[in-house]
Amino acid sequence: MLPGPVFAAPYHLDPEGYTPGVDGYGRGDNPTRRLLESAIGELEGGDCLAFASGQAAITALLLSVLRTGDTLMVPSDGYYNVRSFAASTLARLGITTVEAPTAGPYPSFEGVRLVLLETPANPGLDLVDIAAVARAAHAAGALVAVDNTTATPLSQRPLELDADVVVASGTKALAGHSDMLLGYAATNSAELLDAMRQFRTLAGAVPSPFECWLARRSMGTLALRLRQQSANGAAVAKLLREHPLADAVRWAGDSDLAARQMRIIPGLVSFELPSAEHVAAFLRASALVAAATSFGGLHSSADRRHQWGDSVPPGFVRFSCGVEDTEDLLADLTQALDTAAKL
């Protein structure tokens, strides 16, 4: 049974001073956080550090590894805030950023310090062969990090595919209840782990004990949630392909690479409607789908990504399947699409 969260900020110190490895102050030490890190680390296959958000975890990785004069390679079709951070903060530090599409082709890795992959990519859901890129990048002397947010470690274990570090937003499918923010990084490199831990302590980018407790509680149903979301994803993708209003339907389950690299296909589907107005009409008509800029939760949600600056058409939708009964969800989507088609 999961013990309750430990909220203490200061802990009792030995009268003679702090002893390493014993809880001293909440920013650096917390038993509830360690319990969560142990659980995620076991799933990812490495040592884990929890952060206040996924972006905090990625920031810790980038600023721990990169120095002035280094080159970073990021996905051109991945999470846009990473590219924004690179174009602002990293550029001011003299760090060069090169972009490459997730599905390739990739430029030479020579002279690159860190290659950041995201697979399936957010929001377009393209995939990349992690092991193949890791071999080529390592041969050129580069480190490889993988954003595992969409897949979660129950679906995909990048460390087993020779990635050096995994970063992810636990806010999404890992915690899965749309009620908290969380991030993490996992690695088998003691050097990388120590560098990111030092950054986290000095920057204060730690999650609260309650968030850690919520996430650990939610992980108990992770496998159940992922299986239902995956089943809904397959059914929703089929429905969308058969509906005349929807176009450019993407689901990772259609890829042979996904079958080789992933255990469970995530319940994310992307598609296009003719316009932003059609998306709005679709969302207004749906009784089950929430308009939300997140994914992986219990409830199905949709996000029109063009409004956030992603390089996608105005009617592009990232659809996150929840755990609703499949027949209920399909019936609701059908009537919502039919309503939007009347515009």
Residue frames relative to the residue before (quaternion, step in Angstrom):
aa qw qx qy qz dx dy dz
M 1.0000 0.0000 0.0000 0.0000 0.00 0.00 0.00
L 0.4861 -0.6851 0.4648 0.2799 3.56 -1.01 0.82
P 0.3617 -0.7240 0.5338 0.2451 3.62 -0.72 0.95
G 0.6102 -0.5662 0.4122 0.3705 3.56 -1.24 0.44
P 0.6193 -0.5646 0.3911 0.3804 3.59 -1.21 0.42
V 0.3240 -0.7071 0.5969 0.1969 3.53 -1.21 0.68
F 0.1994 -0.8450 0.4913 0.0691 3.58 -0.38 1.25
A 0.4395 0.7362 -0.4492 0.2511 3.59 1.22 -0.31
A 0.3290 -0.7169 0.5796 0.2048 3.58 -1.10 0.78
P 0.7674 0.1579 -0.1368 0.6061 3.64 0.83 -0.88
Y 0.2294 -0.7473 0.6075 0.1407 3.54 -1.19 0.65
H 0.6258 -0.5374 0.3949 0.4046 3.57 -1.20 0.39
L 0.2408 -0.7716 0.5756 0.1236 3.56 -0.87 0.96
D 0.5639 -0.5270 0.4951 0.3989 3.50 -1.26 0.37
P 0.5558 -0.6340 0.4105 0.3473 3.64 -0.86 0.83
E 0.6985 0.4576 -0.2796 0.4738 3.57 1.13 -0.51
G 0.7385 -0.3857 0.2265 0.5046 3.60 1.28 0.04
Y 0.6999 -0.4872 0.3415 0.3952 3.53 -1.38 0.18
T 0.2013 -0.7578 0.6113 0.1072 3.55 -1.05 0.86
P 0.4528 -0.6921 0.4800 0.2926 3.65 -0.61 1.03
G 0.7746 0.3272 -0.2589 0.4753 3.54 -1.00 0.85
V 0.6667 0.4181 -0.2874 0.5460 3.56 1.33 -0.06
D 0.5654 -0.6252 0.4100 0.3483 3.58 -0.90 0.90
G 0.0639 -0.8160 0.5745 0.0058 3.53 -0.83 1.05
Y 0.7909 -0.0799 0.1005 0.5983 3.58 0.82 -1.05
G 0.6065 -0.6616 0.3199 0.3035 3.55 -0.89 1.01
R 0.5919 0.5743 -0.3892 0.4102 3.60 1.08 -0.50
G 0.7665 0.3426 -0.1857 0.5105 3.58 0.99 -0.78
D 0.8038 0.1984 -0.0567 0.5580 3.57 1.11 -0.67
N 0.2463 0.7407 -0.6112 0.1309 3.55 -1.04 0.82
P 0.4327 -0.7350 0.4513 0.2627 3.62 -0.64 1.02
T 0.6223 0.5293 -0.3544 0.4549 3.61 1.05 -0.61
R 0.6363 0.5134 -0.3213 0.4779 3.57 1.04 -0.77
R 0.6545 0.5107 -0.3210 0.4559 3.59 0.92 -0.82
L 0.6158 0.5470 -0.3474 0.4481 3.59 1.04 -0.70
L 0.6514 0.4905 -0.3015 0.4942 3.56 1.01 -0.82
E 0.6589 0.5152 -0.3145 0.4489 3.59 0.88 -0.91
S 0.6310 0.5305 -0.3331 0.4577 3.57 1.02 -0.74
A 0.6684 0.5006 -0.3019 0.4599 3.59 0.96 -0.86
I 0.6784 0.4689 -0.2996 0.4798 3.61 0.86 -0.92
G 0.6455 0.5353 -0.3219 0.4395 3.58 0.96 -0.86
E 0.6294 0.5269 -0.3388 0.4599 3.58 1.03 -0.74
L 0.6765 0.4838 -0.2936 0.4713 3.59 0.99 -0.82
E 0.7142 0.4455 -0.2609 0.4726 3.61 0.93 -0.86
G 0.4234 -0.7161 0.4598 0.3108 3.57 1.16 -0.49
G 0.7196 0.3485 -0.2556 0.5434 3.59 1.09 0.73
D 0.6162 -0.5034 0.4261 0.4305 3.55 -1.30 -0.14
C 0.2174 -0.8224 0.5234 0.0505 3.56 -0.89 0.99
L 0.1178 -0.7390 0.6577 0.0857 3.53 -1.28 0.63
A 0.2697 -0.7608 0.5686 0.1588 3.59 -0.85 0.95
F 0.1462 -0.7883 0.5961 0.0431 3.55 -1.11 0.81
A 0.6810 -0.5154 0.3461 0.3882 3.54 -1.30 0.30
S 0.7835 -0.0385 0.0312 0.6195 3.61 1.19 -0.46
G 0.6560 -0.4894 0.3831 0.4282 3.54 -1.29 0.14
Q 0.6377 0.5246 -0.3255 0.4607 3.55 1.03 -0.79
A 0.6201 0.5337 -0.3406 0.4633 3.60 1.07 -0.68
A 0.6425 0.5161 -0.3243 0.4644 3.59 1.02 -0.76
I 0.6653 0.4903 -0.3023 0.4751 3.59 0.94 -0.87
T 0.6319 0.5304 -0.3263 0.4615 3.58 1.00 -0.82
A 0.6421 0.5217 -0.3221 0.4603 3.58 0.96 -0.85
L 0.6457 0.5123 -0.3206 0.4667 3.58 0.96 -0.83
L 0.6997 0.4895 -0.2872 0.4340 3.58 0.75 -1.06
L 0.7410 0.4120 -0.2410 0.4724 3.58 0.83 -0.93
S 0.6073 0.5291 -0.3634 0.4681 3.59 1.23 -0.20
V 0.7491 0.4190 -0.2042 0.4707 3.57 1.03 -0.80
L 0.7702 0.4187 -0.1997 0.4377 3.56 0.83 -1.03
R 0.0958 -0.7729 0.6263 0.0348 3.54 -1.15 0.77
T 0.7064 -0.4355 0.3389 0.4433 3.57 -1.28 0.26
G 0.7715 0.3049 -0.2556 0.4965 3.55 -0.85 1.05
D 0.5699 0.5946 -0.3844 0.4169 3.59 1.24 -0.26
T 0.2887 -0.7274 0.5945 0.1843 3.54 -1.35 0.32
L 0.1701 -0.7660 0.6170 0.0601 3.54 -1.00 1.00
M 0.1602 -0.7600 0.6193 0.1149 3.59 -1.05 0.75
V 0.0300 -0.8083 0.5868 -0.0376 3.59 -0.74 1.08
P 0.5589 -0.5962 0.4405 0.3717 3.60 -1.17 0.39
S 0.4319 -0.7077 0.4997 0.2508 3.56 -0.89 0.93
D 0.7436 0.3594 -0.1933 0.5296 3.57 1.25 -0.44
G 0.4943 0.6661 -0.4228 0.3649 3.57 1.23 0.40
Y 0.8055 -0.2696 0.2034 0.4869 3.54 -1.33 -0.31
Y 0.4400 -0.7628 0.4087 0.2397 3.56 -0.47 1.24
N 0.6079 0.5761 -0.3713 0.4009 3.64 1.04 -0.58
V 0.5826 0.5581 -0.3799 0.4525 3.59 1.15 -0.48
R 0.6657 0.4803 -0.2998 0.4861 3.57 0.95 -0.86
S 0.6294 0.5297 -0.3347 0.4595 3.60 1.02 -0.72
F 0.6511 0.5060 -0.3110 0.4726 3.59 0.98 -0.84
A 0.6564 0.5089 -0.3116 0.4616 3.56 0.99 -0.83
A 0.6933 0.4877 -0.2820 0.4494 3.59 0.94 -0.88
S 0.7233 0.3910 -0.2448 0.5138 3.59 1.14 -0.46
T 0.8044 0.3165 -0.1716 0.4725 3.58 0.13 -1.28
L 0.7126 0.4519 -0.2849 0.4547 3.61 0.73 -0.98
A 0.6226 0.5392 -0.3470 0.4485 3.59 1.02 -0.72
R 0.6510 0.5127 -0.3182 0.4606 3.60 1.00 -0.78
L 0.6735 0.4768 -0.2847 0.4878 3.58 1.20 -0.50
G 0.5473 -0.6414 0.3878 0.3725 3.58 1.26 0.09
I 0.4870 0.6390 -0.4408 0.4004 3.58 1.17 0.57
T 0.3135 -0.7643 0.5418 0.1550 3.57 -0.79 1.06
T 0.1531 -0.7849 0.5953 0.0779 3.57 -1.00 0.85
V 0.1247 -0.7630 0.6332 0.0371 3.54 -0.96 1.02
E 0.2216 -0.7832 0.5688 0.1178 3.58 -0.93 0.92
A 0.0031 0.7724 -0.6350 0.0144 3.54 -1.17 0.73
P 0.5055 -0.6446 0.4666 0.3336 3.61 -0.99 0.70
T 0.6170 -0.5883 0.3759 0.3631 3.56 -1.01 0.81
A 0.7314 0.4252 -0.2371 0.4775 3.58 0.88 -0.92
G 0.5433 -0.6195 0.3974 0.4038 3.59 1.30 -0.06
P 0.5346 -0.0128 -0.8050 -0.2570 1.49 -2.50 -0.02
Y 0.3930 -0.7129 0.5364 0.2227 3.56 -1.21 0.63
P 0.4450 -0.6573 0.5273 0.3031 3.58 -1.05 0.68
S 0.7124 -0.4171 0.3211 0.4641 3.57 -1.26 0.01
F 0.3807 -0.7211 0.5368 0.2166 3.54 -1.10 0.78
E 0.4152 0.7138 -0.4736 0.3063 3.59 1.25 -0.04
G 0.8194 0.2127 -0.1869 0.4984 3.56 -0.88 1.01
V 0.5609 0.5823 -0.3960 0.4353 3.60 1.26 0.00
R 0.3474 -0.7487 0.5313 0.1910 3.57 -0.90 0.95
L 0.8112 0.0258 0.0425 0.5826 3.59 0.93 -0.93
V 0.1502 -0.7508 0.6389 0.0740 3.56 -1.00 0.96
L 0.1203 -0.7881 0.6024 0.0387 3.56 -0.68 1.14
L 0.1043 -0.7895 0.6045 0.0195 3.56 -0.73 1.14
E 0.0718 -0.7557 0.6461 0.0802 3.54 -1.29 0.39
T 0.1809 0.8041 -0.5362 0.1819 3.57 -0.43 1.22
P 0.4339 -0.2854 -0.8183 0.2462 1.58 -1.26 2.17
A 0.5106 -0.6665 0.4570 0.2936 3.54 -1.06 0.84
N 0.2977 -0.7400 0.5828 0.1557 3.53 -1.19 0.68
P 0.6057 -0.2592 -0.7522 0.0140 1.63 -1.43 2.06
G 0.5560 0.6895 -0.3711 0.2789 3.64 1.17 -0.29
L 0.3688 -0.7862 0.4277 0.2509 3.58 1.38 -0.23
D 0.3118 0.7175 -0.5497 0.2928 3.60 1.07 0.65
L 0.2952 -0.7546 0.5667 0.1494 3.56 -1.24 0.57
V 0.1254 -0.7595 0.6300 0.1029 3.53 -1.32 0.36
D 0.4720 -0.6461 0.5239 0.2921 3.55 -1.13 0.72
I 0.3237 -0.7923 0.4846 0.1805 3.57 -0.14 1.31
A 0.6800 0.5046 -0.3056 0.4355 3.58 0.80 -0.97
A 0.6610 0.5112 -0.3153 0.4498 3.60 0.95 -0.83
V 0.6682 0.4765 -0.3031 0.4843 3.59 0.92 -0.86
A 0.6302 0.5411 -0.3401 0.4410 3.59 0.97 -0.81
R 0.6368 0.5235 -0.3354 0.4560 3.61 0.95 -0.80
A 0.7004 0.4651 -0.2797 0.4636 3.57 0.82 -0.97
A 0.6697 0.5001 -0.3062 0.4557 3.59 0.92 -0.84
H 0.6616 0.5003 -0.3118 0.4635 3.58 0.93 -0.85
A 0.6197 0.5486 -0.3440 0.4435 3.57 1.05 -0.72
A 0.7049 0.4238 -0.2505 0.5107 3.57 1.20 -0.59
G 0.5869 -0.6176 0.3533 0.3864 3.60 1.28 0.07
A 0.5248 0.6410 -0.4074 0.3845 3.59 1.24 0.28
L 0.4155 -0.6441 0.5785 0.2790 3.52 -1.30 0.48
V 0.2200 -0.7707 0.5864 0.1171 3.57 -1.20 0.59
A 0.0535 -0.7695 0.6363 0.0026 3.53 -0.90 1.05
V 0.1555 -0.7841 0.5965 0.0719 3.58 -1.09 0.71
D 0.3048 -0.7069 0.6115 0.1828 3.53 -0.94 0.98
N 0.1222 -0.8376 0.5324 -0.0001 3.57 -0.40 1.30
T 0.2544 0.8197 -0.4867 0.1628 3.58 1.26 0.37
T 0.7187 0.4688 -0.2712 0.4360 3.57 0.71 -1.07
A 0.7352 0.4469 -0.2438 0.4476 3.57 0.85 -0.94
T 0.1822 -0.7598 0.5695 0.2554 3.57 0.90 -1.08
P 0.6057 -0.5993 0.3758 0.3643 3.62 -1.12 0.51
L 0.5709 0.5658 -0.4106 0.4306 3.63 1.15 -0.19
S 0.6939 0.4377 -0.2661 0.5061 3.55 1.21 -0.45
Q 0.8256 0.0378 0.0809 0.5571 3.57 0.86 -1.00
R 0.1140 -0.7956 0.5940 0.0358 3.58 -0.89 0.98
P 0.2314 -0.8294 0.4914 0.1304 3.60 0.14 1.25
L 0.6042 0.5639 -0.3777 0.4174 3.62 1.02 -0.61
E 0.6357 0.5119 -0.3274 0.4761 3.59 1.12 -0.58
L 0.6890 0.4415 -0.2594 0.5130 3.57 1.28 -0.42
D 0.6238 -0.6160 0.2818 0.3898 3.55 1.32 0.62
A 0.3567 0.6769 -0.5459 0.3415 3.60 1.11 0.56
D 0.4711 -0.6859 0.4832 0.2721 3.57 -1.14 0.64
V 0.8008 0.0030 0.0408 0.5975 3.56 1.08 -0.68
V 0.2256 -0.7350 0.6247 0.1362 3.54 -1.23 0.64
V 0.0427 -0.7516 0.6565 0.0473 3.55 -1.09 0.76
A 0.0637 0.8060 -0.5850 0.0644 3.58 -1.12 0.59
S 0.3873 -0.6420 0.6013 0.2761 3.47 -1.40 0.33
G 0.2651 -0.7709 0.5631 0.1355 3.56 -0.57 1.16
T 0.4342 0.7049 -0.4384 0.3500 3.55 1.33 -0.15
K 0.7024 0.5003 -0.2557 0.4370 3.55 1.00 -0.91
A 0.8746 -0.0441 0.0144 0.4826 3.59 -0.82 -0.95
L 0.5737 0.6080 -0.4032 0.3724 3.62 1.01 -0.65
A 0.7431 0.3176 -0.1917 0.5569 3.60 0.83 -0.97
G 0.1752 -0.9068 0.3774 0.0672 3.52 1.22 -0.66
H 0.6830 0.4929 -0.2985 0.4489 3.61 1.19 0.10
S 0.4308 -0.7456 0.4299 0.2714 3.59 1.30 0.26
D 0.5982 0.5923 -0.3505 0.4105 3.59 1.07 0.66
M 0.7789 0.2445 -0.1435 0.5594 3.60 1.19 0.32
L 0.3131 -0.6958 0.6040 0.2304 3.56 -1.39 0.22
L 0.1498 0.7793 -0.5926 0.1383 3.56 -0.98 0.88
G 0.0147 -0.7735 0.6325 0.0387 3.55 -1.21 0.55
Y 0.0489 -0.7994 0.5955 0.0635 3.55 -1.26 0.18
A 0.1684 -0.7257 0.6534 0.1344 3.49 -1.41 0.30
A 0.0577 -0.7947 0.6042 0.0119 3.56 -1.05 0.78
T 0.0928 0.7943 -0.5905 0.1087 3.56 -1.00 0.84
N 0.3607 -0.6934 0.5688 0.2560 3.54 -1.33 0.27
S 0.5512 0.5942 -0.3942 0.4332 3.57 1.31 0.16
A 0.3854 -0.7288 0.5182 0.2275 3.57 -0.59 1.12
E 0.6278 0.5485 -0.3358 0.4385 3.59 1.06 -0.73
L 0.6773 0.4722 -0.2905 0.4837 3.59 0.90 -0.91
L 0.6407 0.5344 -0.3267 0.4441 3.57 0.96 -0.85
D 0.6760 0.4931 -0.2958 0.4608 3.58 0.86 -0.93
A 0.6508 0.5172 -0.3211 0.4537 3.58 0.97 -0.82
M 0.6914 0.4633 -0.2834 0.4764 3.59 0.91 -0.87
R 0.6190 0.5288 -0.3499 0.4634 3.60 1.06 -0.65
Q 0.6480 0.5062 -0.3242 0.4677 3.59 0.95 -0.83
F 0.6390 0.5133 -0.3304 0.4680 3.59 0.97 -0.82
R 0.6593 0.5194 -0.3179 0.4410 3.59 0.87 -0.92
T 0.6700 0.4964 -0.3062 0.4593 3.58 0.91 -0.86
L 0.7079 0.4569 -0.2742 0.4635 3.57 0.87 -0.92
A 0.7084 0.4371 -0.2620 0.4883 3.59 1.04 -0.73
G 0.3852 -0.7449 0.4667 0.2808 3.59 1.21 -0.38
A 0.4018 0.7515 -0.4439 0.2772 3.60 1.21 0.45
V 0.3240 0.7774 -0.4744 0.2562 3.57 0.90 0.95
P 0.4360 -0.6611 0.5297 0.3038 3.59 -1.11 0.57
S 0.5401 -0.6142 0.4550 0.3521 3.57 -1.17 0.49
P 0.6410 -0.5242 0.3792 0.4129 3.61 -1.17 0.42
F 0.6481 0.5252 -0.3404 0.4340 3.60 0.97 -0.75
E 0.6323 0.5125 -0.3359 0.4740 3.61 0.99 -0.78
C 0.6452 0.5173 -0.3219 0.4609 3.57 0.96 -0.83
W 0.6590 0.5021 -0.3056 0.4693 3.56 0.98 -0.84
L 0.6339 0.5280 -0.3277 0.4603 3.59 0.98 -0.82
A 0.6722 0.5003 -0.3017 0.4548 3.57 0.89 -0.94
R 0.6666 0.4934 -0.3091 0.4654 3.58 0.90 -0.89
R 0.6085 0.5401 -0.3417 0.4704 3.59 1.06 -0.72
S 0.7052 0.4915 -0.2650 0.4369 3.56 0.86 -1.02
M 0.5965 0.5965 -0.3677 0.3914 3.59 1.08 -0.60
G 0.5361 0.6389 -0.3975 0.3827 3.58 1.21 -0.36
T 0.7483 0.3372 -0.1990 0.5354 3.58 1.17 -0.52
L 0.3195 0.7927 -0.4825 0.1918 3.60 1.24 0.13
A 0.6840 0.4842 -0.3036 0.4534 3.60 0.78 -0.97
L 0.6450 0.5187 -0.3236 0.4584 3.59 0.96 -0.82
R 0.6727 0.5016 -0.2955 0.4567 3.56 0.92 -0.93
L 0.6714 0.5119 -0.3076 0.4387 3.58 0.86 -0.94
R 0.6568 0.5160 -0.3275 0.4417 3.59 0.93 -0.82
Q 0.6819 0.4667 -0.2996 0.4769 3.60 0.93 -0.80
Q 0.6324 0.5187 -0.3309 0.4706 3.58 1.02 -0.76
S 0.6478 0.5152 -0.3186 0.4620 3.58 1.01 -0.80
A 0.6455 0.5084 -0.3171 0.4736 3.58 0.95 -0.85
N 0.6555 0.4948 -0.3098 0.4791 3.58 0.97 -0.81
G 0.6227 0.5556 -0.3406 0.4330 3.57 1.03 -0.77
A 0.6531 0.5062 -0.3138 0.4677 3.58 0.94 -0.87
A 0.6868 0.4868 -0.2836 0.4592 3.57 0.93 -0.91
V 0.6571 0.5072 -0.3090 0.4642 3.58 0.98 -0.84
A 0.6339 0.5265 -0.3354 0.4566 3.60 0.96 -0.80
K 0.6457 0.5125 -0.3165 0.4694 3.59 0.99 -0.82
L 0.6520 0.5166 -0.3134 0.4580 3.58 0.94 -0.89
L 0.6709 0.5087 -0.3029 0.4466 3.57 0.87 -0.95
R 0.6525 0.5179 -0.3225 0.4494 3.59 0.96 -0.79
E 0.7055 0.4520 -0.2592 0.4803 3.57 1.14 -0.59
H 0.6322 0.5325 -0.3448 0.4448 3.60 1.21 -0.27
P 0.4825 -0.7177 0.4158 0.2815 3.61 -0.75 0.96
L 0.6308 0.5548 -0.3534 0.4116 3.62 1.12 -0.41
A 0.7108 0.4666 -0.2537 0.4612 3.59 1.06 -0.74
D 0.0614 -0.7865 0.6145 0.0031 3.54 -1.13 0.73
A 0.8372 0.2372 -0.1527 0.4685 3.57 -1.37 0.23
V 0.1593 0.8163 -0.5334 0.1542 3.58 0.89 0.96
R 0.0350 -0.7927 0.6084 -0.0128 3.57 -0.91 0.98
W 0.1071 0.7464 -0.6526 0.0750 3.55 -1.06 0.86
A 0.5286 -0.6824 0.3986 0.3098 3.57 -0.77 1.04
G 0.5886 0.6144 -0.3628 0.3800 3.58 1.13 -0.55
D 0.5896 0.5833 -0.3666 0.4217 3.57 1.23 -0.24
S 0.6511 0.5537 -0.2973 0.4256 3.59 1.25 -0.32
D 0.4796 -0.6490 0.5102 0.2974 3.58 -1.04 0.81
L 0.6076 0.5579 -0.3515 0.4428 3.57 1.09 -0.69
A 0.6253 0.5372 -0.3397 0.4527 3.58 1.00 -0.78
A 0.6503 0.5229 -0.3158 0.4517 3.56 0.97 -0.82
R 0.6884 0.4681 -0.2805 0.4778 3.60 1.08 -0.68
Q 0.7849 0.3991 -0.1566 0.4474 3.55 0.94 -0.95
M 0.7760 0.3183 -0.1436 0.5253 3.59 1.17 -0.55
R 0.4156 -0.7146 0.5112 0.2353 3.56 -1.05 0.81
I 0.7735 0.0983 -0.0273 0.6255 3.58 1.04 -0.85
I 0.3591 -0.7310 0.5351 0.2242 3.58 -0.82 0.95
P 0.4610 -0.6947 0.4684 0.2922 3.64 -0.72 0.97
G 0.5021 -0.6809 0.4618 0.2665 3.54 -1.21 0.58
L 0.4228 0.6855 -0.4805 0.3472 3.59 1.04 0.75
V 0.0294 -0.7716 0.6351 -0.0203 3.54 -0.97 0.95
S 0.1225 -0.7704 0.6166 0.1059 3.59 -1.03 0.69
F 0.0797 0.7813 -0.6156 0.0645 3.55 -1.14 0.67
E 0.3473 -0.7252 0.5550 0.2132 3.53 -1.30 0.19
L 0.1759 -0.7171 0.6635 0.1209 3.52 -1.19 0.76
P 0.7019 -0.5200 0.2699 0.4052 3.62 -1.11 0.50
S 0.8190 -0.0229 0.0594 0.5702 3.62 1.04 -0.66
A 0.6684 -0.4642 0.3885 0.4322 3.54 -1.34 0.12
E 0.6253 0.5461 -0.3354 0.4453 3.59 1.08 -0.73
H 0.6300 0.5185 -0.3335 0.4723 3.58 1.06 -0.69
V 0.6277 0.5228 -0.3376 0.4678 3.59 1.02 -0.75
A 0.6551 0.5113 -0.3140 0.4592 3.58 0.91 -0.89
A 0.6586 0.5011 -0.3113 0.4672 3.60 0.94 -0.86
F 0.6197 0.5466 -0.3244 0.4605 3.57 1.06 -0.81
L 0.6989 0.4681 -0.2737 0.4663 3.57 0.86 -0.96
R 0.6427 0.5158 -0.3324 0.4587 3.60 0.98 -0.73
A 0.7006 0.4805 -0.2745 0.4505 3.58 1.01 -0.76
S 0.6241 0.5632 -0.3460 0.4166 3.59 1.14 -0.49
A 0.3159 -0.7461 0.5576 0.1807 3.55 -1.06 0.80
L 0.7513 0.4136 -0.2015 0.4732 3.60 1.18 -0.49
V 0.7042 0.4759 -0.2602 0.4581 3.59 1.15 -0.57
A 0.2361 -0.7717 0.5785 0.1182 3.57 -0.79 1.07
A 0.3878 -0.6577 0.5852 0.2730 3.55 -1.16 0.62
A 0.2417 0.7774 -0.5340 0.2284 3.58 -0.37 1.21
T 0.3360 -0.7440 0.5422 0.1990 3.56 -1.02 0.82
S 0.5806 0.4754 -0.4338 0.4988 3.51 0.60 1.26
F 0.1525 -0.7908 0.5820 0.1123 3.59 -1.21 -0.08
G 0.6871 0.5089 -0.3500 0.3825 3.53 -1.32 0.19
G 0.5311 0.6619 -0.3948 0.3521 3.59 1.24 0.07
L 0.7137 -0.4390 0.3355 0.4305 3.54 -1.37 0.06
H 0.7481 0.3677 -0.1931 0.5174 3.56 1.06 -0.79
S 0.5095 -0.6288 0.4860 0.3300 3.57 -1.01 0.77
S 0.0029 -0.7977 0.6017 -0.0396 3.56 -1.03 0.83
A 0.1714 -0.7728 0.6041 0.0923 3.54 -1.25 0.45
D 0.0903 -0.7894 0.6071 0.0151 3.54 -1.07 0.82
R 0.2767 -0.7376 0.5933 0.1652 3.58 -0.78 1.05
R 0.2726 -0.8523 0.4242 0.1389 3.55 0.06 1.33
H 0.5265 0.6439 -0.4197 0.3634 3.62 1.12 -0.41
Q 0.6312 0.5674 -0.3391 0.4058 3.59 1.05 -0.71
W 0.6974 0.4521 -0.2749 0.4834 3.61 1.20 -0.39
G 0.6490 -0.5523 0.3208 0.4134 3.59 1.21 0.03
D 0.4281 0.6807 -0.4881 0.3393 3.60 1.20 0.13
S 0.4746 -0.6782 0.4859 0.2806 3.58 -1.10 0.71
V 0.3962 0.6807 -0.4989 0.3615 3.52 0.48 1.29
P 0.6276 -0.5332 0.3875 0.4144 3.64 -1.17 0.35
P 0.6562 -0.5409 0.3520 0.3911 3.63 -1.15 0.52
G 0.7399 0.4058 -0.2330 0.4833 3.59 1.10 -0.62
F 0.3833 0.7280 -0.4822 0.3010 3.60 1.26 0.32
V 0.0926 -0.7984 0.5949 0.0100 3.58 -0.89 0.99
R 0.1825 -0.7122 0.6648 0.1325 3.53 -1.05 0.87
F 0.1015 -0.8257 0.5550 0.0031 3.55 -0.45 1.23
S 0.1507 -0.7882 0.5945 0.0506 3.56 -0.77 1.10
C 0.2846 -0.7751 0.5418 0.1573 3.57 -0.52 1.18
G 0.3052 -0.7419 0.5728 0.1684 3.53 -0.99 0.91
V 0.6476 -0.5219 0.3924 0.3928 3.55 -1.23 -0.49
E 0.2803 0.7762 -0.5190 0.2224 3.57 1.17 0.48
D 0.6300 -0.4775 0.4397 0.4265 3.54 -1.31 0.28
T 0.5246 -0.6831 0.4039 0.3083 3.58 -0.75 1.05
E 0.6693 0.4982 -0.3170 0.4509 3.60 0.85 -0.87
D 0.6239 0.5307 -0.3364 0.4647 3.60 1.03 -0.77
L 0.6741 0.5060 -0.2967 0.4488 3.56 0.89 -0.97
L 0.6727 0.4943 -0.3064 0.4574 3.60 0.88 -0.88
A 0.6407 0.5197 -0.3297 0.4589 3.58 0.99 -0.77
D 0.6625 0.5031 -0.3052 0.4635 3.56 0.97 -0.86
L 0.6655 0.4971 -0.3094 0.4629 3.60 0.91 -0.86
T 0.6329 0.5437 -0.3393 0.4344 3.57 0.97 -0.77
Q 0.7014 0.4471 -0.2847 0.4766 3.58 0.83 -0.91
A 0.6309 0.5285 -0.3394 0.4556 3.61 1.08 -0.66
L 0.6568 0.4901 -0.3045 0.4854 3.59 0.99 -0.80
D 0.6369 0.5273 -0.3275 0.4572 3.57 0.98 -0.81
T 0.6416 0.5166 -0.3152 0.4713 3.58 1.04 -0.81
A 0.6735 0.4944 -0.2957 0.4632 3.60 0.90 -0.93
A 0.6259 0.5620 -0.3406 0.4199 3.58 1.08 -0.65
K 0.6088 0.5786 -0.3491 0.4155 3.60 1.20 -0.35
L 0.4442 0.6976 -0.4604 0.3225 3.62 1.22 -0.11
